[in-house]
């Protein structure tokens, strides 16, 4: 449940590696959780330090093949970044505290702004597969919270406000950059589930009626943990299939990952422009 006992030793181990690598700068300022297909950003870092999760004490190692599993630190477009390349999910059997360990670790390293990215299914008939969506809000339907069981710490609320989870300045920045790039960027509500099964028609009909535009199996717990820590959060989804109740095509993970790769290339273009101005 409560995992902060693990976060401090993990952060210490990462700091030692940073010192040993003599990487210039003041440590990371921006954290990015890379979703399916977005690993290319990790390879573009300058003065980079790559630490496999297995080398970070207490860090959960993802069992999903499409998720590499390393923390990447370095400079990109003039900013110090830490990238979480690979995340673990509830459907792998991890506890919520493990799912959000990367976010807590990045916060502990000094990050103040967090970009969460993911591959999601579109529930909105106007948002085609291959397009990008800026998260305006989220619905946590995992039935879990990373904050359950946390001790009541002085100076940190146990009941964080969730009325505006995504930072308005960062959202405006993303919209402006998308416009400059002539990239279509939809705006909508992301609904997060535990999975791993995909949704039934009845479920997608219900989610749509509830106001969701996209559905996926990640992100929502990370965003809750980030808001609890006071991080500014920007959320971006690569929509890789249309998941429509009245016209539902069969979907496989292979298809989702292939389209995620294409949408991720667009997401990379957008991130390249957003990062310098975060
Ligand atoms: N449903 C749930 N998760 C997903 C989907 C979907 O349709 N597409 C990508 N991740």
Boltz pocket constraint, residues with backbone or C-beta under 6 A from the ligand:
constraints:
  - pocket:
      binder: B
      contacts: [[A, 119], [A, 120], [A, 121], [A, 122], [A, 197], [A, 198], [A, 199], [A, 215], [A, 216], [A, 217], [A, 240], [A, 241], [A, 243], [A, 251], [A, 256]]
      max_distance: 6.0
